[in-house]
Amino acid sequence: MTMNVTINDSCIGCGACESICDAVFHVEDRAEVKSAGIAGNEDCVKEAANACPVCAIAVSYTHLRAHETLMNL
């Protein structure tokens, strides 16, 4: 299972996410996700998402690898 993280348009650039999980988040005008840092930092991503004052961090999961389909399962 792969964690996917996106920032929606409600981001106010407060920096809370970066202060909690700087391996994954970078903030200038608004937050950006450093996708390469997600693996191994899932706990702090969840903590940052929960701490976001405007709920701008969306966390989802991919259950299938790119080369798999439901027919192969």
Secondary structure, DSSP 8 states (H G I E B T S, - for coil): -EEEEEE-TT-----HHHHH-TTTEEESSSEEE-GGG-TT-HHHHHHHHHH-TT--EEEEEE-S-TT--GGG-
